Amino acid sequence: MPQRHIAYISVGSNLGHKFENCRRGIQLLTRRHARLKAESRIYQTEPVDYADQDWFINIVVKIETILDPHPLLDLTQSIQGKTGRVQDPIRFGPRVLDLDIILYDEMVINSAQLIIPHPRMHKRRFVLKPLCDIDPTIIHPVLKTDVQTLLDSLDVNEQRIIEYR
């Protein structure tokens, strides 16, 4: 029997039918190679780094998968393509669907194709807040700090986030 792994995936969209794009991404992700274990609340989030764009819808999901990290990355990129995402002309710009592997077991990976934990997760309210919905005691494997402490360390006046209703 293949080994099972736990991964946390950040799901986001700010083009088209944002909520439906995120739902479709999660559905495709969990169709064959992963099982949904938990899901955060849904948030509307202010764009970061490139502000001249619409707000995002963001969710974090916890999945159980038999895929190793690089095949999981391949799957997320394939799903993004299937949902209409094209090569991003603007870094951190608008996108139909964004699926980022935030954490994978307690692994630390630093390859040309993949960095885990996600290199900016500790600076992103749109990742940390939904991750805390699932489990605020998750330890960042590099910083050795729980995600609630990382969230609490962010400037409360930046990166606005509103629960989606």
C-alpha positions as CSV (number, residue, x, y, z in Angstrom):
1,M,0.0,0.0,0.0
2,P,1.4,3.4,-0.9
3,Q,2.5,5.8,1.8
4,R,0.0,8.6,2.6
5,H,1.1,12.2,3.1
6,I,-0.6,15.3,4.5
7,A,-0.4,18.5,2.4
8,Y,-1.9,21.9,2.8
9,I,-2.9,23.7,-0.4
10,S,-3.7,27.3,-0.7
11,V,-6.5,27.9,-3.3
12,G,-7.2,31.3,-4.8
13,S,-8.8,33.1,-7.6
14,N,-9.5,36.7,-8.6
15,L,-10.8,36.4,-12.2
16,G,-14.1,35.3,-13.5
17,H,-16.3,33.3,-11.1
18,K,-13.8,33.3,-8.3
19,F,-15.7,31.1,-5.9
20,E,-16.6,28.5,-8.5
21,N,-13.0,28.5,-9.8
22,C,-11.8,27.6,-6.3
23,R,-14.4,24.9,-5.9
24,R,-13.5,23.4,-9.3
25,G,-9.8,23.4,-8.3
26,I,-10.5,21.6,-5.1
27,Q,-12.8,19.1,-6.9
28,L,-10.2,18.3,-9.5
29,L,-7.4,18.1,-6.8
30,T,-9.4,15.5,-4.8
31,R,-10.9,13.6,-7.7
32,R,-8.3,10.8,-7.8
33,H,-5.0,11.4,-6.1
34,A,-6.0,13.1,-2.9
35,R,-8.7,13.0,-0.2
36,L,-10.0,16.2,1.4
37,K,-9.4,16.0,5.1
38,A,-10.3,19.6,6.1
39,E,-11.2,23.0,4.6
40,S,-10.9,26.5,6.0
41,R,-13.5,29.2,5.9
42,I,-13.6,31.1,2.6
43,Y,-12.1,34.6,2.5
44,Q,-12.1,37.7,0.3
45,T,-8.6,38.9,0.5
46,E,-6.8,42.1,-0.6
47,P,-4.1,41.6,-3.3
48,V,-0.5,41.6,-2.1
49,D,2.6,42.8,-4.0
50,Y,0.6,43.8,-7.1
51,A,-2.3,46.0,-5.8
52,D,-3.9,47.0,-9.1
53,Q,-6.3,44.1,-9.4
54,D,-9.5,42.7,-7.9
55,W,-9.6,41.1,-4.5
56,F,-9.1,37.3,-4.3
57,I,-11.2,34.5,-2.9
58,N,-8.9,32.3,-0.8
59,I,-9.3,28.9,0.9
60,V,-6.8,26.5,2.4
61,V,-7.4,22.7,2.2
62,K,-5.8,19.9,4.0
63,I,-5.4,16.8,1.8
64,E,-4.2,13.3,2.2
65,T,-2.3,12.1,-0.9
66,I,-0.2,9.2,-2.1
67,L,1.6,11.6,-4.5
68,D,5.1,12.7,-3.6
69,P,5.8,16.5,-3.6
70,H,6.9,16.9,-7.2
71,P,4.1,14.9,-8.8
72,L,1.7,16.8,-6.5
73,L,3.1,20.0,-8.0
74,D,2.6,18.6,-11.5
75,L,-1.0,17.9,-10.6
76,T,-1.7,21.4,-9.3
77,Q,-0.1,23.0,-12.3
78,S,-2.2,20.7,-14.6
79,I,-5.4,21.7,-12.8
80,Q,-4.5,25.4,-13.1
81,G,-4.1,24.9,-16.9
82,K,-7.4,22.9,-17.2
83,T,-9.3,25.8,-15.5
84,G,-7.9,28.4,-17.9
85,R,-4.8,29.8,-16.2
86,V,-2.2,30.9,-18.7
87,Q,1.4,32.0,-18.2
88,D,1.1,35.0,-15.8
89,P,2.2,38.2,-17.6
90,I,2.4,40.0,-14.2
91,R,4.1,38.5,-11.2
92,F,1.5,38.2,-8.4
93,G,-1.1,39.4,-10.9
94,P,-4.6,38.3,-11.7
95,R,-5.3,34.6,-12.1
96,V,-8.2,32.3,-12.7
97,L,-6.9,29.7,-10.3
98,D,-3.8,29.5,-8.0
99,L,-3.0,26.2,-6.2
100,D,0.1,26.5,-4.0
101,I,1.5,23.7,-1.9
102,I,2.0,25.4,1.5
103,L,3.2,22.4,3.6
104,Y,3.8,18.8,2.9
105,D,4.2,16.6,5.9
106,E,7.1,18.2,7.9
107,M,9.3,18.3,4.8
108,V,11.6,21.0,3.8
109,I,12.3,21.0,0.0
110,N,14.3,23.6,-1.9
111,S,14.6,22.6,-5.5
112,A,14.4,24.7,-8.7
113,Q,10.8,23.7,-9.2
114,L,9.5,23.5,-5.7
115,I,10.1,25.1,-2.3
116,I,8.3,23.7,0.7
117,P,7.3,25.2,3.0
118,H,6.0,27.9,0.6
119,P,8.7,30.7,0.8
120,R,6.2,33.5,1.5
121,M,3.6,31.7,3.6
122,H,4.7,33.3,6.9
123,K,4.1,36.8,5.4
124,R,0.7,36.1,3.9
125,R,-2.5,36.7,5.9
126,F,-4.5,35.0,3.1
127,V,-2.5,31.8,3.8
128,L,-2.1,32.0,7.6
129,K,-5.7,32.9,8.5
130,P,-7.3,30.0,6.7
131,L,-4.5,27.7,7.8
132,C,-5.3,28.6,11.4
133,D,-8.9,27.8,10.8
134,I,-7.8,24.2,10.2
135,D,-5.1,24.0,12.9
136,P,-3.4,27.0,14.5
137,T,-0.8,24.7,16.2
138,I,0.8,23.6,12.9
139,I,4.6,24.2,13.2
140,H,6.4,25.9,10.3
141,P,9.2,23.4,9.7
142,V,11.9,26.0,9.1
143,L,10.9,28.8,11.4
144,K,9.9,26.4,14.2
145,T,6.9,28.6,15.1
146,D,3.2,27.7,15.1
147,V,1.1,29.4,12.4
148,Q,-1.1,31.3,14.9
149,T,2.1,33.1,16.2
150,L,3.1,33.8,12.6
151,L,-0.4,35.2,11.9
152,D,-0.3,37.3,15.1
153,S,3.0,38.8,14.1
154,L,1.6,40.4,10.9
155,D,0.7,44.1,10.9
156,V,-3.1,44.2,11.5
157,N,-3.4,47.2,9.1
158,E,-2.1,45.3,6.1
159,Q,-3.5,42.6,3.9
160,R,-7.2,43.0,4.6
161,I,-9.2,39.8,4.8
162,I,-12.9,39.4,5.1
163,E,-14.9,36.2,5.7
164,Y,-16.8,35.4,2.5
165,R,-20.5,34.9,2.9
